[in-house]
Amino acid sequence: MVKHKKQIEEIMSNMKCNINFVCYKSGFKNLKNVKDTSLESFVECSNHKNAWQCEYSFLFGSSYLCKCPLHVYVLKNIKK
């Protein structure tokens, strides 16, 4: 995670988060129910009960997709 710190901080500085970067503050532990997708700019948070609170998530069928730049970066580059 240390080698990704600079990129993570840069992503955070270029976005706003209505839930105050709770994922970052938890060490991304709350992303355990978020899954990578084959889509380049989205991850799936269908099992995340609070997905509706995030301004970057939206309902797609019966799942929530997330386009949060921070979540996408972490899931696609760190939590493989």
Steps between C-alpha positions, in 0.01 A plus 500: 500500500791733571609505137150616403479775763600785268250398234225458759569845646497653151165338418355624828622854440318510166160385622238568763346236722166550671584226753837656593730231356384242753648225280848657519472567874409136561802379305260387226366226730144601412565407137484129579155481338602698193599295198702577192312481172609457144402863447798734501349787700258322732494258790199319647373564849182296488550350845584834658195602704597868499581528129207734447668761723799541272470764229707279267276194514186434301252218473544287190250217489519338842857613571669824583785606276758742633699748298694648792853560367649390832304174520573420136873562548523290817300206363676494163855560628530385860226257607532249217 
